[in-house]
């Protein structure tokens, strides 16, 4: 009996020791790993997979990337991905704001400035705004006789520079000087560049100057000239709160100067971007990952247009610049292969712009209905072309794959949209547009053979025969 008792005691002791080792092992496994100083912070976000064939209307996203429709009515096809934040402690946002008739007739620039001020930026984020190019500012005592530079801080505007003269926003030197001022006076760990005004696509570019020739604009090649003069600045985002700048040609041209471009493929309503939410998030965390910040911007643009009576259709994307060179090459291969089909039908979209607000005879705000269409700028959606001409060939699959890599996130309003993320300009039957295109693209250094190939669209037959996108989703 005693021997058995001793054996039992020994057994219990041994088991106890093993149990202690097991508990100790579990504690070690549960301890968080140390992160050394300066390491990137990983954060999980859901980003949209770029897809054309959106079928269901109310599906929750699954692990396989199944489609859902979010609360704003924006269809997404989401899958979990990992994005990496930075250790940035400061950011400078450069806002190149040409008020134009959008401000003088509708006060739209003043409204967006108020949204920026509501964000509370000023401690970790410097928002520097250059105001110019309008006959009348509607708020904040901004001068309409001279350009000025302001800083958004503590919910108000701080005047930094006055009496700059009637600067011309359509000149590369005006943009270049503004970038140089911002980087010199407000250096930061990261930079964002924003353009605010009218947009005219990759050929006509940006800006309508009420102080000068209304036919002049800042073309994309002139933007690039200004960026090259400030090559020590590499932007996290180059964004354009403008119409119809979401084109392959624009994104391709921005590639050396930013990580991401954020552009609208469609016309923008007077609502444009919503600035409060994403600027607040950037102020709270200046090291936020760029894709996540871009996602916030896209979602807020869609939501604000869905909820406002002045909103309109939205098609806006965040574009990954690391993939755009492959995309341009894939597009050329696909386009050359399908030349006959592209020339046989006009694939420009007939979608109409919604007019801006204006004052009527009784000094009341009314709707200025517009008959301008995307076809006036020869906006043809790339994926829509693929789905309606050839989506089975090797060239089509390569192009679709390259599109998915480039369009990092995409949002649109409503249940149906014929625009799917990125456009291309094809000058159907318009020799003047082609000559302007040729000048801009040549100065950008785009493929000479491709530029010459585009001339075939000028003499294409059936340019008045527009493709019917009514059944395309």
C-alpha positions in Angstrom: 0.0 0.0 0.0 2.8 2.4 0.9 4.6 1.6 -2.4 1.4 2.3 -4.3 1.0 5.5 -2.4 4.5 6.6 -3.2 4.0 5.8 -6.9 0.8 7.8 -6.9 2.6 10.8 -5.4 5.4 10.6 -8.0 2.9 10.3 -10.8 1.0 13.4 -9.6 4.3 15.4 -9.3 5.3 14.4 -12.8 1.9 15.3 -14.2 2.0 18.6 -12.3 5.4 19.5 -13.8 4.1 18.8 -17.3 1.1 20.9 -16.7 3.2 23.8 -15.5 5.4 23.5 -18.7 2.2 23.5 -20.8 0.8 26.6 -19.2 4.2 28.4 -19.5 4.4 27.5 -23.2 0.9 28.9 -23.8 1.8 32.2 -22.1 4.9 32.5 -24.3 2.8 31.8 -27.5 0.3 34.5 -26.6 2.8 37.2 -25.9 2.8 39.9 -28.8 5.9 40.0 -31.0 8.1 43.0 -30.5 8.1 45.6 -33.3 11.3 47.5 -33.8 11.2 51.2 -34.2 10.5 52.5 -37.7 8.7 49.3 -38.9 5.6 49.7 -41.0 2.2 49.2 -39.4 0.1 46.6 -41.2 -3.6 47.2 -41.3 -6.3 45.1 -42.9 -8.8 46.9 -45.2 -11.3 45.7 -47.7 -10.6 46.9 -51.2 -12.6 46.5 -54.3 -11.7 43.9 -56.9 -12.2 45.5 -60.3 -14.9 43.5 -62.0 -17.3 44.3 -64.8 -19.9 41.5 -64.5 -21.8 42.7 -61.4 -25.0 40.7 -61.1 -26.4 40.4 -57.6 -27.9 43.4 -55.8 -27.7 42.6 -52.1 -25.1 40.0 -51.2 -22.8 40.0 -48.3 -19.1 39.7 -49.2 -17.7 36.2 -48.7 -14.2 34.9 -48.5 -14.2 34.1 -52.2 -14.7 37.8 -53.1 -18.4 37.6 -53.7 -20.2 40.8 -54.6 -22.1 43.1 -52.3 -23.9 46.4 -52.6 -23.0 48.9 -49.9 -25.4 51.2 -48.1 -24.7 54.0 -50.6 -25.9 51.8 -53.5 -22.4 51.5 -54.8 -21.6 48.0 -56.1 -18.4 46.6 -55.0 -16.7 43.2 -55.4 -14.5 43.1 -52.3 -11.9 40.8 -50.9 -9.7 41.2 -47.9 -6.2 42.5 -48.6 -3.4 43.9 -46.4 -2.2 47.4 -46.9 0.7 48.9 -45.1 0.7 52.2 -43.2 3.7 54.4 -42.7 5.5 56.0 -39.8 4.7 59.5 -41.2 4.0 62.0 -38.5 3.1 64.9 -40.9 1.5 65.6 -44.2 1.1 68.5 -46.5 -1.9 68.7 -48.8 -1.5 71.1 -51.7 -4.8 72.4 -53.1 -4.5 74.1 -56.4 -7.9 75.8 -56.4 -9.0 77.8 -59.5 -12.4 79.1 -58.5 -13.6 79.9 -62.1 -17.4 80.2 -62.8 -17.9 77.3 -60.4 -17.3 79.8 -57.6 -18.6 83.0 -59.1 -21.9 81.4 -60.1 -22.3 78.7 -57.5 -19.9 79.3 -54.6 -18.7 75.7 -54.9 -15.1 76.4 -54.0 -16.2 78.2 -50.8 -18.3 75.2 -49.9 -15.4 72.8 -50.3 -13.1 75.1 -48.3 -15.7 75.0 -45.4 -15.6 71.2 -45.6 -11.8 71.3 -45.3 -12.0 73.6 -42.2 -14.5 71.4 -40.5 -12.0 68.5 -40.6 -9.9 70.2 -37.9 -6.6 69.9 -39.8 -3.7 72.1 -38.8 -1.6 70.2 -36.2 -0.2 67.2 -38.1 -1.6 68.1 -41.5 -1.0 71.3 -43.4 -3.7 72.0 -46.0 -2.3 74.8 -48.2 -4.8 76.4 -50.6 -4.0 78.6 -53.5 -7.0 80.7 -54.5 -7.3 82.2 -58.0 -9.1 82.5 -61.3 -12.6 83.7 -60.4 -14.5 87.0 -60.7 -16.1 86.6 -57.4 -15.4 84.6 -54.2 -18.6 84.0 -52.1 -17.1 83.6 -48.7 -14.1 83.9 -46.3 -13.1 87.4 -47.7 -11.0 85.8 -50.3 -9.8 88.3 -52.9 -11.1 88.1 -56.5 -8.6 90.7 -57.7 -5.4 88.8 -56.8 -4.3 85.2 -56.1 -3.7 84.4 -52.5 -2.3 81.4 -50.5 -4.0 80.2 -47.3 -3.5 77.5 -44.7 -6.4 75.7 -43.0 -5.8 75.7 -39.3 -8.1 75.5 -36.2 -11.2 75.8 -38.3 -10.3 79.0 -40.1 -8.2 80.3 -43.0 -4.8 81.8 -42.2 -3.6 84.1 -45.0 0.0 83.2 -45.9 0.6 85.2 -49.1 -1.3 88.1 -50.5 -1.1 90.3 -53.6 0.3 87.6 -55.8 -1.3 89.1 -58.9 -3.8 87.5 -61.2 -1.9 84.3 -61.6 -2.9 82.1 -64.5 -3.7 78.5 -63.3 -3.3 77.3 -66.9 0.5 78.0 -66.8 3.0 75.4 -65.8 5.1 78.0 -63.9 2.1 78.9 -61.7 1.7 75.3 -60.6 5.5 74.8 -60.3 5.9 77.8 -58.0 3.0 76.7 -55.8 4.5 73.2 -55.3 7.9 74.7 -54.6 6.4 77.1 -52.0 4.6 74.3 -50.2 7.5 71.9 -50.0 9.8 74.7 -48.8 7.6 76.3 -46.2 5.7 73.2 -45.1 7.9 70.2 -45.5 6.3 67.0 -44.4 6.8 63.2 -44.3 4.3 62.8 -47.1 2.6 65.0 -49.8 -0.8 65.0 -51.6 -1.5 67.1 -54.6 -5.1 68.2 -55.4 -6.5 70.1 -58.4 -9.8 71.8 -58.1 -11.8 73.2 -61.1 -13.1 72.1 -64.4 -11.6 69.1 -66.2 -11.5 68.4 -69.9 -10.0 64.9 -70.2 -6.4 64.0 -71.1 -6.3 66.2 -74.1 -7.8 69.5 -72.8 -6.6 69.1 -69.3 -7.5 71.3 -66.3 -8.9 74.8 -65.5 -11.0 77.6 -66.8 -9.5 80.9 -65.8 -12.0 83.8 -65.5 -9.1 86.2 -65.3 -7.8 85.3 -68.7 -8.5 83.4 -71.9 -11.4 81.0 -71.2 -10.1 78.7 -74.0 -6.8 78.2 -72.3 -6.2 75.2 -70.0 -3.4 73.5 -68.1 -2.8 70.4 -70.2 -1.4 67.2 -68.8 2.0 67.8 -70.3 2.2 71.2 -68.6 1.3 69.5 -65.3 4.2 67.1 -65.9 6.6 70.0 -66.6 5.7 71.5 -63.2 6.2 68.1 -61.5 9.5 67.6 -63.1 10.7 70.9 -61.8 9.9 69.6 -58.3 11.2 66.1 -58.7 12.3 66.0 -55.0 8.6 65.7 -54.2 6.9 62.3 -54.8 3.2 62.5 -54.0 1.3 59.7 -52.3 -1.8 60.8 -54.2 -2.3 63.2 -57.1 -6.1 63.8 -57.1 -8.3 65.9 -59.3 -11.7 67.1 -58.1 -12.6 67.7 -61.8 -14.7 66.1 -64.5 -13.5 63.3 -66.8 -9.8 63.0 -65.9 -10.0 59.3 -65.1 -8.2 58.1 -68.3 -5.4 55.7 -69.0 -3.4 58.6 -70.6 -3.6 60.8 -67.5 -2.7 57.9 -65.1 0.2 56.8 -67.3 1.6 60.4 -67.4 1.5 60.7 -63.6 3.4 57.5 -63.0 6.8 59.0 -62.2 5.5 61.4 -59.7 3.0 59.6 -57.4 2.0 56.3 -55.9 -1.7 56.6 -56.7 -3.9 58.8 -58.8 -7.5 59.6 -57.8 -9.7 60.7 -60.7 -13.2 60.8 -62.0 -14.0 59.0 -65.2 -17.5 60.6 -65.3 -18.6 64.2 -65.2 -18.7 65.5 -61.6 -21.8 67.1 -60.0 -21.5 70.4 -58.1 -21.0 68.2 -55.0 -17.6 67.0 -56.2 -15.5 65.6 -53.5 -16.4 65.6 -49.8 -13.4 66.8 -47.8 -14.3 66.7 -44.1 -14.1 63.0 -43.4 -10.9 61.9 -45.0 -9.0 65.0 -44.0 -10.1 64.4 -40.4 -8.8 60.8 -40.6 -5.5 62.0 -42.1 -5.1 64.6 -39.3 -5.8 61.9 -36.7 -3.4 59.5 -38.3 -0.9 61.1 -40.8 0.6 57.6 -41.3 -2.6 56.1 -42.6 -2.0 53.8 -45.6 -2.5 55.5 -48.9 -4.9 52.8 -50.3 -7.1 53.1 -47.2 -7.1 56.9 -47.4 -8.0 56.7 -51.1 -10.8 54.3 -50.3 -12.2 56.8 -47.8 -12.2 59.5 -50.4 -13.9 57.4 -53.0 -16.6 56.2 -50.6 -17.3 59.7 -49.3 -17.7 61.1 -52.8 -20.2 58.4 -53.7 -22.1 58.8 -50.4 -22.4 62.6 -50.6 -23.7 62.5 -54.2 -26.2 59.7 -53.3 -27.5 61.7 -50.3 -27.7 65.2 -51.8 -30.4 66.5 -54.1 -27.7 68.2 -56.1 -25.7 65.0 -56.6 -25.4 63.1 -59.8 -23.9 59.9 -61.2 -20.4 59.2 -59.9 -17.6 57.1 -61.4 -14.4 57.6 -59.5 -11.3 55.5 -59.1 -8.0 55.1 -57.2 -5.3 54.0 -59.6 -2.1 52.1 -58.7 0.7 53.7 -60.6 3.1 50.7 -60.3 0.9 48.8 -62.8 0.0 51.4 -65.4 2.9 50.8 -67.8 1.9 47.2 -68.2 -1.7 48.3 -68.7 -0.8 50.8 -71.5 1.2 48.0 -73.3 -1.7 45.6 -72.9 -4.2 48.2 -74.2 -2.1 48.8 -77.3 -1.8 45.0 -78.1 -5.6 44.6 -77.6 -6.5 47.7 -79.6 -4.3 46.8 -82.6 -5.7 43.3 -82.7 -9.3 44.7 -82.6 -8.8 47.7 -84.9 -11.5 46.8 -87.3 -14.2 46.6 -84.6 -13.0 49.8 -82.9 -13.2 51.7 -86.1 -16.5 50.2 -87.1 -18.6 51.7 -84.2 -18.2 54.8 -82.1 -17.6 53.6 -78.6 -17.7 57.1 -77.1 -20.3 57.4 -74.4 -23.3 59.6 -74.8 -23.8 60.2 -71.1 -24.8 63.8 -70.5 -23.2 66.2 -68.0 -25.5 67.6 -65.3 -25.2 71.4 -65.3 -24.0 73.5 -62.5 -25.9 76.0 -60.4 -26.3 79.6 -61.6 -28.2 82.7 -60.6 -31.3 83.6 -62.6 -32.8 87.0 -63.3 -34.2 87.2 -59.8 -30.9 86.3 -58.2 -32.1 82.8 -57.3 -30.0 79.7 -57.7 -31.3 77.5 -60.6 -30.1 74.5 -62.5 -28.0 75.2 -65.6 -28.9 72.2 -67.7 -26.1 71.1 -70.0 -26.1 69.1 -73.2 -22.4 68.3 -73.1 -21.8 64.5 -73.3 -18.8 62.3 -72.8 -18.7 61.8 -76.5 -17.7 65.4 -76.9 -14.4 64.4 -75.2 -14.3 61.0 -76.9 -14.5 59.1 -73.5 -14.5 55.4 -74.2 -14.5 53.0 -71.2 -11.8 50.4 -71.6 -13.5 47.4 -69.9 -16.8 48.2 -71.6 -15.0 47.9 -74.9 -13.5 44.6 -73.9 -16.8 43.1 -72.8 -18.5 44.3 -76.0 -15.8 43.4 -78.6 -13.6 40.6 -77.4 -13.2 39.2 -73.9 -11.9 35.8 -74.7 -8.6 36.3 -76.5 -5.2 36.2 -74.8 -4.9 39.9 -75.5 -8.3 40.5 -73.8 -7.3 38.4 -70.7 -4.0 40.3 -70.4 -5.7 43.6 -70.7 -8.4 42.7 -68.1 -5.7 41.4 -65.7 -3.7 44.7 -66.1 -6.9 46.7 -65.4 -7.5 44.8 -62.2 -3.9 45.6 -61.1 -4.2 49.3 -61.9 -7.7 50.1 -60.7 -7.0 49.7 -57.0 -10.5 50.8 -55.9 -13.5 52.0 -57.8 -16.8 53.4 -56.8 -20.0 54.5 -58.6 -23.4 55.6 -57.6 -26.6 53.8 -58.4 -27.3 50.2 -59.4 -26.1 50.6 -63.0 -23.2 52.4 -64.6 -21.8 52.0 -68.1 -18.4 53.3 -66.8 -16.3 50.7 -65.1 -13.2 52.5 -63.9 -10.9 53.8 -66.6 -11.3 55.4 -70.0 -9.3 55.9 -73.2 -9.7 58.7 -75.8 -10.4 57.6 -79.4 -10.9 60.7 -81.7 -13.8 59.5 -83.8 -14.3 61.7 -86.8 -12.7 64.8 -85.3 -9.6 66.2 -86.9 -9.3 69.2 -84.6 -9.4 67.0 -81.5 -6.8 64.7 -83.0 -4.5 67.6 -83.7 -4.8 68.7 -80.1 -4.3 65.1 -78.9 -1.2 64.7 -81.1 0.4 67.8 -79.6 -0.3 66.9 -76.0 0.6 63.2 -76.3 3.8 64.0 -78.3 5.0 66.4 -75.6 4.2 63.7 -73.0 6.4 61.3 -74.9 3.7 58.7 -75.6 4.4 56.0 -78.2 4.8 57.7 -81.6 3.3 54.7 -83.4 0.3 54.7 -81.2 -0.3 58.4 -81.7 -0.1 57.9 -85.5 -2.5 54.9 -85.3 -5.1 57.1 -83.5 -5.3 59.2 -86.6 -7.2 56.4 -88.3 -10.2 57.2 -86.1 -10.5 60.6 -87.7 -11.4 59.1 -91.1 -13.3 56.1 -89.6 -16.7 55.3 -91.2 -19.9 55.3 -89.2 -18.6 57.7 -86.5 -22.1 58.8 -85.9 -23.1 55.2 -85.2 -22.7 55.1 -81.4 -22.5 51.8 -79.5 -25.7 51.2 -77.5 -24.6 50.6 -73.9 -28.2 50.4 -72.6 -27.8 46.6 -71.8 -24.3 46.8 -70.4 -23.8 46.8 -66.7 
